[in-house]
Amino acid sequence: MNSFEPSLDAVDTLKDIDALCVFVADDDRPLTGAAGYLDWRMCGSLSRVLLQGFFKGDRGEQLLMPTSGGVPAVKLFAVGAGPSKSLDASTLGLLLESSALMLKRAGVQSVAVSLPKCGLDDAAKAEAVKKRFVPSFSPGTTALFAEKALRALL
């Protein structure tokens, strides 16, 4: 699994990725991390969807949006994570597993994922990603936007 520090440069360099998958907590406003950078490159289109209430970030919500050329990947999948304070390891694992299934059903071969803002430690996040998301894809076809400490555990 490749990993990148969330930044505009990282978003711009993902040339071999079919899709982006961002987890959005319903209380993470304005968008932060990779979701914020992606939204910036997409001229605020994800923020507009949130402001209009079409997608709220409720747990289990799923949204597919075109990136409209703002980033190299063509599709952005947004997944609602619910309230960040109530996101535990079990729930994160279930969200990752259901999202991987959604992405595979949509024909996604390679994906970059951004985890939701939450209170889990990096070891729990790394464990969930490695066990519940990565196995659904071929080796070398997943990437993770993550801070340095989490990247070191992958």
N, C-alpha and C positions, 0 to 999 in steps of 0.2 A: 504494500500500500504506500503510495506517495503521500506526502503531507506538505502543506504550505502554511506559512504564517498568513493570517487574513490581511490582505492589502489589495490596493488597486492593481499593483503589478502582478500579484499572484492571479487575480481574476483574469487579467489580460493574457497571461501565458498559457492558459489551459486550452491548448489547440487540439489535443487528441481526445477530448471528452465529448460524449454525445449530449449529456445533460448535466444539469446542476440540481442538487436537492438541498434545500434549506429548511431547517426546522425553525418555526417561529412560535415563540411563547406568546400567549395572549396578553401578557403584561410587559412585553419588551418593546417599548416605544420611546423614542424613535428606534428604528432597527439598528442593531449594533453588529460588530464583527463582519464576517463574510456576507451576511444578508444585507447589511448596510452598504457595503462596497458594491455588491451586485445591483442593489436598488439604484445606487448612484449611477452606475454604468448604463442602467436601463431607464435613465431619466425619471426616476421616481415612480415607475409604473406599479411596482409592488406596494409602495406606500399608498398610492391612489386606491388600489383594490382594498387595502386595509381601511382607509378613511371612508370609503363608500360602504363598508360593512359586507361586501360580497364574500370576503374571506376575513376571518377574525383571529385565527390562531388557536381556535378551540381544539382540544385534544381530538385527534383522529381526522380532522378536516384535511382535505387534499385539494390542491389546485395546480393545474398545468397552465403555464403561460409561455408565449413565445418571447424570446429575448430581443427580438427585432434588431439583431445585429449589434447590440450594445456590448456583447461579449462573444467570444468564439463559439461557445455552445449554443445550440439552437433552442433548446427547451429548458425551462426552469420549473421544477416541481417544488411547490411550497407545501409543507406539512405542518399542521397545527400541533403544538406540543402542550397546549393548556397552560395553566399557571406555573411559572418557573419554580416557585417555592414548593410546589407539591410534586415535582418531578423526581421520582426515586429511580434507583437502578433497574428495578423490574419494569417500570413503565417505560423508561428509555429503551430498554431491550425490546419490548413489544413494539414501540414506535419504529425502531430501526428495522425490525423483522417485517412488519407490515409495509414499510416504505420500500424495502428491497423487493418484496413481492410485487408491489405496485409498479416499480420501475421495470422489473423483468416482464410483467404483463404488457407494458407499454413498448417493449422492444428495445429498451436501453441496454447497450453493450458496455458502456464505460460512463462513470459518474464521479463527480466531485461533490462531497457532502459537507455540510456545515451543521454542527450540533447546536441544540438550543441552549440558551443561557439558563443555567440551573446551578444548584448548590452542591452537586455531586463532585467528589474529588476526581482527579485525573485518572487514577487507577481504575475506578469504576466505569468511567467513560470509555477508556481504552478497552477494557474487558468487553463491554457491550458492543462496541464497534467490531472488534475482532471476532466475536462469537455469533453476533446476531445480524450483521450487515455484510461484511466482507465475504463470507463463504458463498453468498448468492451470486457472486461475479467471478469471472475468470481471473487468474493471477495477473496483477499489473494493470487492472482496469478500473481501480478505485483510487480516489484521492480524498484527503481530508483537510479541510481548513481548520487549523488548530494552533493554539499558543505553544510555545517552545516546550514547556513541561509535558504537555500531553503528547506532542510529537515524539518526544524521547521514549515514551512507553510503547509506541507502536512498532 
